[in-house]
Amino acid sequence: MPETNITTILTELKKHQLPLWHEFPDFNLYMDQLVSLSNRYIEPLTGNKITPSMVNSYVKKKIMSKPLKKKYQAEHMAELLVISLLKTVYALDTVRTGLQFTKAKYGSAIAYDHFANYFNELLSTITIVDGDISNISPKDSIPVVEQFAIQAVLYKKISEKLISDLPQG
């Protein structure tokens, strides 16, 4: 198996962006359509696929809004994309709390577009603290792995604290 250097990993990852609200279909989707379209965005970013049973579980746990007559809209697509990304880091209860708060405060479209724009911006500007990474291979990447791991731990802890302090209601 050929080695992939970090530049290649970042270049490939940066090819994928979250869509903005206005790019969502302006018609209702059935479950299979929602899952298929969502996977086009999520799978390249997380390596994981969304399944219909996951969607049903998110609706049952009230993390995602209920569909209207088994049809899904832009709000559902936005929720599913955000849930799918955030669940790689946070417990679903934490994701639900954050989603409920931001949707109540800003509305679904504004909250989602802010998330997507910020995600896309950060994705396009990922940098390595210790300079040039163009020739770093996985076997030499320990300092870079440490940087990302430490950032992940610190950012997760800070954001979990902020989410836990949100007003409940």
VONUPA-983948 format. One record per residue: residue number from 1; z, y, x of N, C-alpha, C, CB in turn. Coordinates in steps of 0.02 Angstrom, whole numbers, padded with zeros to 5 digits. Glycine has a CB too. Layout:
<recs>
   i    nzz    nyy    nxx   cazz   cayy   caxx    czz    cyy    cxx   cbzz   cbyy   cbxx
 NUM      Z      Y      X      Z      Y      X      Z      Y      X      Z      Y      X
...
</recs>
This chain:
<recs>
   i    nzz    nyy    nxx   cazz   cayy   caxx    czz    cyy    cxx   cbzz   cbyy   cbxx
   1  00000 -00059  00042  00000  00000  00000  00000  00062  00045  00061  00000 -00048
   2 -00048  00107  00035 -00052  00166  00078  00006  00214  00063 -00119  00203  00068
   3  00028  00248  00117  00081  00297  00109  00054  00359  00075  00113  00315  00177
   4  00094  00388  00034  00077  00451  00002  00123  00504  00029  00081  00447 -00076
   5  00094  00558  00057  00139  00609  00083  00160  00656  00026  00105  00648  00139
   6  00209  00697  00041  00238  00739 -00010  00188  00789 -00037  00299  00776  00018
   7  00145  00814  00005  00094  00861 -00018  00050  00829 -00071  00050  00886  00041
   8  00032  00767 -00061 -00009  00731 -00110  00029  00723 -00176 -00030  00662 -00083
   9  00092  00706 -00171  00134  00698 -00231  00136  00764 -00270  00206  00674 -00213
  10  00152  00818 -00235  00157  00883 -00268  00090  00906 -00296  00183  00935 -00219
  11  00036  00895 -00259 -00031  00915 -00282 -00048  00878 -00346 -00084  00901 -00228
  12 -00034  00814 -00349 -00049  00774 -00409 -00005  00797 -00468 -00037  00699 -00395
  13  00058  00808 -00455  00104  00829 -00508  00084  00897 -00536  00176  00832 -00481
  14  00063  00942 -00493  00046  01010 -00514 -00018  01013 -00555  00038  01054 -00453
  15 -00055  00959 -00558 -00116  00958 -00600 -00099  00955 -00674 -00159  00897 -00581
  16 -00037  00939 -00690 -00017  00928 -00759  00028  00985 -00783  00019  00861 -00767
  17  00011  01012 -00839  00047  01068 -00868  00065  01050 -00941  00007  01134 -00865
  18  00118  01080 -00965  00134  01073 -01036  00089  01120 -01075  00210  01089 -01049
  19  00066  01099 -01133  00027  01144 -01175  00072  01198 -01206 -00011  01104 -01230
  20  00043  01253 -01224  00080  01304 -01261  00072  01291 -01336  00055  01375 -01243
  21  00114  01323 -01375  00116  01311 -01447  00047  01317 -01479  00165  01359 -01480
  22  00010  01369 -01461 -00055  01381 -01492 -00107  01327 -01474 -00082  01450 -01472
  23 -00091  01286 -01425 -00136  01232 -01405 -00123  01167 -01444 -00130  01219 -01331
  24 -00069  01166 -01482 -00055  01107 -01523 -00105  01104 -01581  00018  01108 -01551
  25 -00118  01045 -01606 -00163  01040 -01665 -00135  01082 -01722 -00172  00966 -01687
  26 -00180  01114 -01760 -00158  01154 -01817 -00163  01115 -01882 -00200  01218 -01821
  27 -00157  01050 -01876 -00158  01006 -01935 -00103  00954 -01925 -00228  00973 -01945
  28 -00085  00921 -01980 -00033  00870 -01977 -00057  00808 -01940 -00009  00852 -02047
  29 -00010  00775 -01906 -00026  00715 -01868  00013  00656 -01897 -00009  00724 -01794
  30 -00018  00598 -01893  00019  00536 -01908  00055  00515 -01844 -00030  00480 -01934
  31  00102  00470 -01852  00143  00447 -01795  00102  00427 -01735  00186  00388 -01817
  32  00051  00385 -01744  00011  00362 -01688 -00024  00419 -01652 -00040  00311 -01711
  33 -00047  00468 -01690 -00079  00527 -01660 -00029  00568 -01620 -00113  00570 -01714
  34  00030  00578 -01649  00083  00615 -01615  00101  00582 -01549  00145  00621 -01660
  35  00111  00517 -01550  00131  00479 -01491  00076  00481 -01438  00148  00407 -01509
  36  00014  00469 -01459 -00042  00468 -01412 -00051  00536 -01379 -00107  00448 -01448
  37 -00051  00589 -01417 -00060  00656 -01390 -00002  00675 -01344 -00067  00707 -01446
  38  00058  00660 -01365  00117  00675 -01324  00115  00638 -01257  00182  00657 -01361
  39  00094  00576 -01259  00090  00536 -01197  00040  00565 -01147  00071  00464 -01213
  40 -00012  00599 -01171 -00060  00631 -01125 -00025  00682 -01080 -00116  00665 -01165
  41  00026  00714 -01107  00062  00764 -01069  00122  00735 -01031  00085  00820 -01115
  42  00158  00690 -01063  00221  00666 -01035  00213  00613 -00982  00264  00639 -01090
  43  00170  00565 -00993  00164  00509 -00946  00149  00531 -00875  00111  00461 -00970
  44  00102  00577 -00863  00090  00598 -00794  00150  00634 -00762  00029  00644 -00791
  45  00191  00665 -00803  00248  00702 -00777  00310  00659 -00765  00265  00758 -00823
  46  00320  00609 -00808  00380  00568 -00803  00368  00496 -00783  00416  00569 -00869
  47  00306  00473 -00793  00291  00403 -00780  00313  00358 -00838  00325  00380 -00717
  48  00337  00389 -00891  00361  00351 -00950  00318  00365 -01010  00435  00368 -00965
  49  00313  00315 -01054  00276  00323 -01116  00323  00333 -01174  00230  00263 -01128
  50  00302  00373 -01221  00337  00382 -01285  00312  00327 -01331  00326  00454 -01315
  51  00357  00300 -01371  00338  00249 -01420  00357  00272 -01490  00371  00180 -01403
  52  00326  00243 -01541  00346  00261 -01610  00420  00247 -01623  00303  00222 -01659
  53  00447  00194 -01595  00518  00179 -01607  00563  00233 -01576  00536  00109 -01579
  54  00541  00263 -01520  00580  00318 -01490  00580  00377 -01538  00550  00337 -01422
  55  00522  00394 -01565  00517  00450 -01612  00563  00437 -01672  00443  00460 -01635
  56  00559  00377 -01700  00602  00361 -01757  00676  00368 -01739  00588  00290 -01782
  57  00694  00347 -01680  00763  00352 -01657  00784  00425 -01650  00772  00316 -01590
  58  00741  00468 -01622  00757  00539 -01615  00767  00572 -01683  00702  00574 -01575
  59  00726  00553 -01731  00732  00581 -01799  00798  00556 -01830  00671  00561 -01844
  60  00812  00491 -01824  00873  00463 -01852  00935  00494 -01823  00874  00387 -01841
  61  00934  00509 -01757  00992  00539 -01723  00992  00616 -01731  00991  00521 -01649
  62  00945  00642 -01769  00940  00714 -01782  00929  00756 -01719  01002  00738 -01818
  63  00894  00726 -01671  00874  00762 -01611  00807  00796 -01626  00868  00715 -01549
  64  00768  00763 -01668  00702  00787 -01689  00702  00797 -01764  00647  00737 -01667
  65  00665  00846 -01788  00660  00860 -01860  00625  00801 -01895  00621  00925 -01872
  66  00642  00793 -01959  00610  00742 -01999  00538  00761 -02013  00648  00730 -02065
  67  00493  00712 -02013  00423  00727 -02031  00420  00742 -02106  00376  00667 -02012
  68  00367  00777 -02125  00357  00791 -02196  00306  00741 -02223  00332  00864 -02206
  69  00330  00697 -02266  00288  00644 -02295  00252  00604 -02241  00237  00675 -02343
  70  00289  00585 -02189  00265  00545 -02134  00211  00580 -02092  00238  00480 -02159
  71  00209  00646 -02096  00161  00684 -02057  00200  00732 -02012  00112  00723 -02103
  72  00174  00739 -01951  00208  00779 -01900  00168  00842 -01886  00216  00738 -01834
  73  00205  00895 -01870  00175  00961 -01859  00189  00984 -01787  00202  01012 -01910
  74  00168  01045 -01773  00177  01074 -01706  00250  01071 -01684  00152  01146 -01704
  75  00296  01085 -01729  00367  01084 -01712  00388  01016 -01686  00409  01103 -01773
  76  00363  00963 -01717  00380  00895 -01696  00352  00880 -01626  00353  00844 -01746
  77  00291  00903 -01615  00259  00893 -01549  00300  00928 -01495  00187  00920 -01549
  78  00320  00990 -01509  00359  01029 -01461  00426  00993 -01447  00372  01100 -01487
  79  00459  00973 -01501  00523  00938 -01493  00515  00875 -01451  00554  00921 -01561
  80  00464  00837 -01466  00453  00773 -01431  00440  00784 -01357  00395  00735 -01463
  81  00401  00834 -01340  00386  00847 -01269  00450  00869 -01232  00332  00902 -01262
  82  00488  00914 -01262  00550  00937 -01230  00600  00880 -01224  00580  00995 -01270
  83  00609  00842 -01277  00656  00786 -01274  00635  00737 -01220  00658  00749 -01343
  84  00571  00721 -01217  00547  00672 -01169  00558  00694 -01097  00473  00659 -01180
  85  00553  00758 -01084  00566  00783 -01016  00641  00787 -01002  00535  00852 -01007
  86  00679  00815 -01048  00750  00826 -01035  00791  00762 -01035  00778  00873 -01086
  87  00769  00711 -01071  00809  00649 -01073  00807  00613 -01006  00783  00603 -01128
  88  00762  00632 -00962  00762  00602 -00895  00821  00626 -00854  00696  00618 -00859
  89  00854  00680 -00877  00909  00710 -00840  00973  00711 -00881  00891  00780 -00819
  90  00968  00723 -00946  01027  00733 -00988  01035  00679 -01040  01022  00800 -01023
  91  01097  00673 -01063  01112  00629 -01120  01078  00660 -01182  01190  00622 -01131
  92  01060  00618 -01229  01026  00642 -01289  01068  00691 -01329  01006  00584 -01333
  93  01134  00683 -01329  01178  00730 -01364  01172  00800 -01334  01251  00707 -01362
  94  01167  00803 -01268  01159  00867 -01234  01091  00898 -01251  01166  00858 -01158
  95  01040  00857 -01253  00973  00881 -01271  00974  00908 -01343  00920  00823 -01264
  96  01005  00871 -01388  01008  00893 -01459  01043  00961 -01464  01046  00840 -01502
  97  01100  00968 -01430  01137  01031 -01432  01094  01089 -01408  01201  01027 -01390
  98  01061  01080 -01351  01018  01133 -01324  00960  01149 -01370  00992  01113 -01257
  99  00927  01098 -01398  00871  01109 -01443  00893  01146 -01506  00839  01043 -01462
 100  00948  01124 -01536  00971  01155 -01597  00988  01229 -01586  01033  01118 -01624
 101  01020  01243 -01530  01039  01312 -01516  00978  01356 -01505  01084  01315 -01455
 102  00932  01334 -01463  00874  01376 -01448  00828  01385 -01508  00834  01347 -01390
 103  00819  01332 -01549  00779  01339 -01609  00811  01387 -01659  00768  01270 -01642
 104  00876  01383 -01667  00911  01428 -01713  00908  01501 -01689  00984  01406 -01721
 105  00913  01511 -01624  00915  01579 -01597  00846  01611 -01593  00947  01578 -01527
 106  00795  01573 -01573  00730  01601 -01560  00674  01578 -01606  00710  01586 -01490
 107  00685  01524 -01641  00631  01493 -01680  00595  01442 -01637  00582  01547 -01707
 108  00564  01394 -01668  00534  01338 -01632  00477  01360 -01585  00507  01288 -01680
 109  00432  01402 -01609  00374  01421 -01569  00394  01460 -01507  00324  01461 -01611
 110  00436  01510 -01515  00457  01551 -01458  00498  01510 -01409  00498  01613 -01483
 111  00544  01470 -01435  00586  01429 -01391  00543  01380 -01351  00639  01390 -01432
 112  00496  01348 -01385  00453  01300 -01349  00409  01335 -01297  00409  01262 -01399
 113  00377  01389 -01317  00333  01423 -01269  00371  01448 -01208  00298  01482 -01303
 114  00432  01471 -01219  00473  01492 -01161  00485  01432 -01115  00540  01522 -01185
 115  00505  01376 -01144  00517  01315 -01105  00453  01294 -01068  00541  01258 -01151
 116  00398  01290 -01104  00335  01267 -01073  00311  01315 -01019  00281  01260 -01127
 117  00314  01380 -01032  00293  01428 -00981  00337  01423 -00919  00297  01499 -01009
 118  00402  01417 -00929  00447  01413 -00871  00437  01347 -00834  00520  01419 -00894
 119  00429  01293 -00870  00415  01228 -00839  00352  01232 -00797  00408  01172 -00893
 120  00298  01258 -00826  00234  01262 -00791  00239  01308 -00730  00180  01288 -00839
 121  00275  01363 -00737  00284  01409 -00681  00321  01376 -00624  00320  01473 -00703
 122  00377  01344 -00640  00416  01310 -00588  00376  01254 -00556  00481  01283 -00616
 123  00341  01217 -00596  00300  01162 -00570  00249  01189 -00520  00264  01125 -00627
 124  00219  01245 -00535  00167  01271 -00491  00195  01303 -00428  00125  01322 -00527
 125  00260  01317 -00426  00289  01351 -00368  00340  01309 -00330  00322  01414 -00391
 126  00341  01244 -00342  00387  01201 -00304  00374  01210 -00230  00380  01126 -00325
 127  00426  01223 -00193  00420  01230 -00121  00475  01190 -00087  00424  01305 -00100
 128  00465  01179 -00023  00512  01144  00018  00547  01195  00063  00478  01088  00060
 129  00613  01191  00067  00651  01240  00105  00632  01240  00178  00725  01226  00098
 130  00623  01182  00207  00613  01178  00280  00539  01180  00300  00644  01115  00305
 131  00502  01227  00273  00435  01241  00299  00380  01194  00279  00438  01243  00371
 132  00333  01183  00326  00272  01146  00313  00286  01073  00298  00226  01151  00374
 133  00258  01050  00243  00268  00980  00222  00203  00941  00224  00299  00977  00153
 134  00150  00970  00247  00084  00939  00240  00079  00871  00274  00032  00984  00266
 135  00117  00861  00326  00112  00797  00362  00173  00753  00355  00099  00811  00435
 136  00217  00768  00309  00277  00727  00301  00260  00666  00260  00334  00768  00266
 137  00276  00608  00286  00265  00546  00250  00332  00525  00219  00237  00490  00297
 138  00331  00478  00171  00393  00457  00140  00447  00435  00190  00380  00401  00092
 139  00428  00402  00244  00478  00379  00291  00512  00436  00329  00447  00331  00341
 140  00480  00495  00331  00508  00554  00365  00534  00606  00315  00455  00585  00410
 141  00540  00587  00253  00553  00637  00201  00626  00645  00182  00513  00620  00141
 142  00672  00615  00218  00743  00618  00199  00768  00690  00188  00785  00585  00252
 143  00753  00738  00232  00778  00806  00219  00751  00836  00153  00759  00853  00276
 144  00689  00821  00137  00659  00846  00076  00690  00811  00015  00582  00836  00076
 145  00700  00746  00020  00732  00709 -00034  00803  00736 -00045  00735  00633 -00016
 146  00838  00749  00010  00906  00778  00004  00903  00845 -00032  00938  00786  00073
 147  00856  00888 -00014  00850  00953 -00045  00841  00946 -00121  00791  00993 -00016
 148  00793  00905 -00142  00780  00897 -00213  00839  00864 -00249  00717  00855 -00224
 149  00870  00814 -00218  00927  00780 -00249  00987  00828 -00257  00947  00720 -00207
 150  01001  00867 -00206  01057  00914 -00210  01043  00967 -00263  01070  00947 -00141
 151  00982  00993 -00264  00965  01042 -00315  00972  01011 -00385  00893  01067 -00305
 152  00949  00950 -00393  00953  00917 -00458  01026  00910 -00481  00920  00848 -00456
 153  01069  00888 -00436  01140  00880 -00453  01171  00947 -00472  01178  00849 -00395
 154  01160  00997 -00431  01189  01063 -00444  01162  01095 -00508  01177  01110 -00385
 155  01096  01093 -00516  01067  01122 -00576  01089  01085 -00639  00990  01121 -00571
 156  01094  01020 -00635  01116  00980 -00692  01187  00999 -00711  01111  00905 -00678
 157  01231  01002 -00663  01301  01018 -00676  01308  01087 -00708  01342  01014 -00612
 158  01274  01136 -00679  01277  01205 -00705  01250  01208 -00777  01239  01253 -00659
 159  01192  01177 -00788  01162  01181 -00854  01202  01142 -00906  01091  01154 -00852
 160  01231  01085 -00888  01274  01049 -00935  01334  01090 -00956  01297  00982 -00905
 161  01363  01126 -00909  01420  01169 -00924  01398  01225 -00972  01451  01199 -00860
 162  01342  01256 -00958  01317  01309 -01001  01302  01283 -01072  01255  01341 -00971
 163  01272  01224 -01076  01256  01195 -01142  01320  01178 -01179  01212  01132 -01134
 164  01369  01151 -01144  01432  01132 -01178  01469  01193 -01203  01478  01093 -01130
 165  01456  01252 -01174  01489  01314 -01197  01452  01350 -01253  01497  01360 -01139
 166  01394  01323 -01274  01357  01354 -01328  01397  01351 -01393  01287  01320 -01338
 167  01391  01401 -01435  01426  01399 -01500  01400  01340 -01541  01416  01465 -01539
 168  01445  01304 -01570  01426  01247 -01612  01418  01272 -01683  01479  01189 -01609
 169  01369  01244 -01718  01362  01267 -01786  01299  01246 -01814  01367  01338 -01792
</recs>
